[in-house]
Amino acid sequence: MTPKANVSEKPFENVSSPLLREAFRLWQEKRRDRPMASRADFDPLEMPGLLPLIILLDVEGSRNRMKVRLAGTKIVEMFGSDYTGSYLDEIDFGDVREKVLREYGLAVTEKRPVFSDHSFRKPDDYRHKIERAILPLSNDGESVNMLLAVLDFERQTDLEDGY
């Protein structure tokens, strides 16, 4: 995977993907009056349209190292690799590595959803815009022990992405 271009956090109001808006709505519904939802709150049967676009990460230890527990089928197809079992900091994100790690880390340390965009070039050389929601999960209501990331992809033309 060789991502390129910018990664920047944006407010929920600027999220254009209906799938990401649905994921956030579901997360809010599941958390009820708690700061965060837990993994146990989610039933995969409630979100069949989201499953191919999900990355589920375990947050480990005091350093908050993130390990990919599950990567949806569309994620694997788009990136050309299944990162299940890999640590996020060991994945080649190219020139956006620090920004990507910072966004996932922000969801953990601030215990809140993070929404962002960036572009990347697929192994087949097509450029795609990724719109992403990173939703923190907690089994104790206080610390983030998992992240639920949902990525939506849109193919770009040369004129759209500035290459």
N, C-alpha and C positions, 0 to 999 in steps of 0.2 A: 504494500500500500504506500503510495506516495502522495499524501495530501498536500495541497498548496493553498495559498491565500489566507484570508483573515478568519479569526475566530473571535467572537465578542459576545459577551452576555447581553441579553436584551430582555425587556419586560414582557410579561405574559401577553399583554395587550397587543404586542407586535408579532405574536406567533400566528403564522398563516396556515399551518397544517391542521386540518380537521382531526387527524389522528392524534397529534400531540395535544390538541385542546381536549380531546376525549380522554386521553391518558391522565391529564392533569385533573379533569373533572372527577374521574374515578378515584384518583389518589385523595382528593379532597373529601369525597364521599366516604371513603374507607377510614380516613383518619378521625372522622367525627370531631370530638372536642379535644383530641390529643394533638401534640405538635407534629407528629408524623404517623403515617400508617405503618403497619408491620407487614412482612412477607405473608404471614398467615392470613391476613385480611383478603388476599387476592385469590380468586378462583380462575384458573386459566379459561374455563368455559365461559366466563363473563366477558372475555376480551379476545375472541378469536381473531379479529382483524388486526390486533396489535402484536400478537405472538411472533410473527416473522420479523418484526422490527425491534424486538426487545434485546437488550443486553442486561443481564442480571449479574451484579458484582458483589462479592463478599468484601467487607471492610475488615481488615485483620490488624490486631495489635494496637499498641499505643502510637505507632507511626502512621496508622490509618492506611496501610498498604492495601491496594484494591486488586482482587483476583477475579477474573471472568469465570462465573459459574455456568452461565448459559448465554449462547449467542443464537438469535433467531435465524431462520433459514435465509431471509432476505439480507441480513447482515453478512452472513457467510458468503452469499452470492456476490454482493456488492464489493466486499473487500478482498474476495478471492482467497480467503483463508478462514479457518475456524479457530478463533482465539480462546475457546473454552479451555480452562486450566492455566491460562497465561496471566501473568501479572501485568497490569495496565502500564506500569513504568518500563516494561520490557518490550512493548509493542512499538514497531517503527511507525511513528506518526509523521515522519519527515520534518519539515520546517515548522510545523505547528505543534510539535510535541509538548513544549512547555505550556502553551495556551490550553491544550486539551487536558493535560494533567491538572492544571490550575482550576479549570472549570469543574472537573470531577471532585477535586479537593475542596472547592468552595461549598459544594453541596454537603460534604461531610462536616466541615468545620463550622459552617453557619447553620447547618440543620434546616436547609430550605431548598426548594426547587431552583434549578438553574436552567435557563433557556438560552440557546445560542444557535448560530449558523456558522458554517464554513464550507469551502469548496474543496474538492479533491479530484484527482485524476485516477480513474479506474485502471486496473491492469490492461484493459482493452483500449485505453487511451481516450475514452470519453470522459468529459468533465461533468461532475454532479454537484449540486448544492445539497448539503445536509442541514436539515433543521433538527435540533436535538432538545429533548427535555430530560433532565437528570433529576430524579425524584428520590429523596432520602427515605429509607425505611429503618424502623427501630423496633426491636423486640422488647425493649424495656421502657420506651417512651422518652428516654433521655439521650442515649448515645446512638449514633448511626452505625448499624451493623451490616447494612446492605444498601445498594443503590439500584434503582430500576431506571435504566436509560431507554428511551424510545427515540429512534432515528427515522426520519422520513427523508426520502431521496427524490431529487428532481434533476433530470438531465438538463444540462445547460448548453447553449450555443456559444461560439467564440465571442460573439458580441455581448452576451449577458455576463460573462465572467471576467472579461477584461484581459484574456490571454491573447 
